[in-house]
Amino acid sequence: MKFTRNGNALIAKHQTETIRIEPWGRNSLRVRTTRQMQFTGRDEALAEEVPAEGRQAEIAIDAEKKCAEITNGRIRAAVNEAGVLTFFRDGAQFLREYYRFYGGTLSRESRCLKERSRTYLPWTGGDYKIIQRFESTPEEKIFGMGQYQQPQLNLKGCILPLEQRNSQASVPFLVSSLGYGFLWNNPAVGRATFGMNITEWIAEAAKELDYWITVSDTPKQILAQYTEVTGRAPMMPDDRMGLWQCKLRYRTQQEVLDVAHAYADRGIPLDVIVIDFFHWPYQGDWRFDPKYWPDPKAMIDELHGMGIKVCVSVWPSVDKKSENFARFQEDGLLMQTERGSDETYDYCGDCVEIDVTNPETREAVWEICKKNYYDLGVDMFWLDNSEPDLVKYDFDNLRYAMGPALECSNLYPQLYSRVFYDHEIADPTREQPVNLLRCCWAGSQKYGNVIWSGDVPSTFEAFRDQLSAGLNMGLAGIPWWTTDIGGFMTDDVNDPYFQELLIRWFQFAAFSAVLRMHGDRGPYNIPALDDRDFGGGFQHTGQSNELWSYGEKNFRIMKKYLDIRLSLHDYIHDLYEEAHRNGSPLIRTMFYEFPEDKASWEVDDQYMFGSRYLVAPILEAGQTERKVVLPADARWKELEGDRVYEGGQTITAQAPIDVIPVFVRE
């Protein structure tokens, strides 16, 4: 092993591998390894500009013992003669790479397994499948990692695919109960396994390995240090903090205006109305179909006059019948399979996905959307960006350019969002851009993205999963997060089960970052607008999804919680400001606010809305009461009631259908 110092970086070379460790933010280190001749210099989520105090390192090299150390504030990494890394926080070890070989093994267990810390399996073309292994601490708790459809909040013992899918968003940053945060800064498709015996990270195709570690005393401080180097959410405009109205689908200009006026007639303020898919003639036209949207500029102006912002859905698919297909194909702006096929997406048309890794594609799409949407006054873009999973992850059938595609595929949603953000932010005449995305990656928070949890079903089981998904998304650095209230798919809006679910979901959403009505509501007995076989006229639409659509009783309950949310506007503004200032999510695990309270590390079915409101959602059908854990060192007053409880106890809270248990921290 040969050690050298390169500026503030420690370089270690062992056989064909080079290791580079350097300070990167407060109490943080970045580790990169490769078998290539040099590092790529690609920085993915991590920013080049970090605080000055996070760029200085103490490096000690012991040539005789063939080991070296690098220290940045409270974190220290030691490298031995076999390239095994051990990490220390304030002098105490908290993480070590897993290595079981004859020379260099630090463990006192078997060393004849011939397992190295890192394995490189070559792909044709120069990439590697890279496997990184760490020792596991069985009692450790792990949180974050983005959005996964499962009830587990603590991820210890879980296997997580690192890939974007409809309702799944891989954001590979974790917060550990041992006092550290870890970013897997490799956007390749892969897998994370948090086993009791070993922790393993896999990048299916990459040129180098890249991870980042930070240490501090509390999850809040860890997240602050993480977002300091990956970016923080901008400030959410005040006029997006209320109700967003959406359904599948508003088919015509008149339908949208009718809904807006119906809200106004009932005295209900509406912040955003969303115009969903197939308002266009063909996928890839990126414009309103003039047959059903004869004057979109007049529509948008009228909505603006009512104080309502307009969001339109934009898909990355281009139908071969689209007016833009020939140009995009000729200019190389579309994806292809490994054999050059031009068909990668089959939904209501023979389509190809745009290649947003190409800067020319991003400019071309923006040019069209600017003319047909933005210049008309559209305020927001709904970027339905998960469908490339059909291309990127179907290994058996497509294997699209195996190495390059897998190496950067998790960046697709990030690049897609920047098609719009980079141009919107440059327009001084418009407000801070806010866009709606299905998927994201590490660092996406800085691009003004609200992430929603995809087409989840209308079941209490799926609702339970959203709580864990949203809390872990926040701990992965994404504070702007939302769901389809009531779930996306239901067969019958009159089903009592669904209406109960809708109410419980709405109550939860009232105490989350974004309150958004959306869903595909059956029964599907609404006739098509015409007999064309293309455009919005032939597409089905769901039943009405406005607050009053579900009967007077349900309307009163939802209206009550909308009023509560609107009364909290200044408080919610402060939460968005805190997210902008230090990276804190709006919905928070209990231990985020009470890290010294042991019970708060165990509870996984309640949360904090900011620092003041404890929310205990009703997550089961027919449930009218539930246990609530009240953290110590605080007093808790019922939001709807007069009782005050001392912390440090578990109570039974009553929850009839018109009540969600919420307690105010005093």
TADA-V593966 format. One line per field, one symbol per residue. ss: DSSP state (h for helix, s for strand, l for the rest). phi: phi as a letter, one per 40 degrees, with the letter a starting at -180 (. if undefined). Layout:
ss->???
phi->???
This chain:
ss->lsssssllssssssllsssssssllllssssssslllllllllllllllllhhhlllsssssllllssssssllssssslllllsssssllssssssllsllllllllllllllsllssssslllllssssssssllllllsssssslllllllllllssssllsllssssssssslllssssslllllssssslllssssssssslsssssssslllhhhhhhhhhhhhlllllllhhhllssslllllllhhhhhhhhhhhhhllllllssssllllllllllllllllllllhhhhhhhhhhlllssssssslssslllllhhhhhhlllsllllllllllsslllsssssllllhhhhhhhhhhhhhhlhhhlllsssssllllhhhhlllllllllhhhhhhhhhhhhhhhhhhhhhhhllllllllllsssllllllhhhhlssssllllsllhhhhhhhhhhhhhhhhlllllssllllllsslllllhhhhhhhhhhhhhhhllllsssllsslllllllllllllllllllllllllhhhhlhhhhhhhhhhhhhhhhlhhhhhhhhhhhhhhllllsslhhhhllllhhhhlllllssslllssssllllllllssssssllllsssslllllsssllssssssllllllsssssl
phi->.bbabbgcbcbbbbfcbbbbbacahcfbbbbbbabccaccgcbfcccccbddccbcbbbbbbcccfaabbbbgcbbbbbccbgcbbbbbfgbcbaaccabbcbhcccccdbccfbccbbbbcbchhcbcbbbbbcbbdccbbbhggbbcaccccccgcbbccacadgbbcbcbbbbccgbbbbccbccdaabbbccbabbbbbcaacacaabbbbacbdcccccccccbbhbccccddcbcccbbaabbccbdcdccccdccccccgbcbcbbbbccfcbcbdgcfaccccbbcacccccccccccgbcbbbcbbcbbcccccbcdcccccgbbcbccbgcbbbabaficbbccccccdcccccccdcccccbdcchdcabcccbccdccccbcdcbbfcfdcdcccbcccdccccccdcdccccccccbcdcbbbbcbaadgcccbgbccbcgccccbcccddccccccccccccgbccaabccggcbacacccddcccddccccccccbbcbcbcaibbcccbccccabcbagcccccbccdbcdccbgcccccccccccccccccdcccdcccccdccbgcccbbcccccbcccccccbcbbaabcgcbbcbbccbbcgcbaacbcbccgabbbdcbibcbbccgabbbbcacdcbbcbbbcb
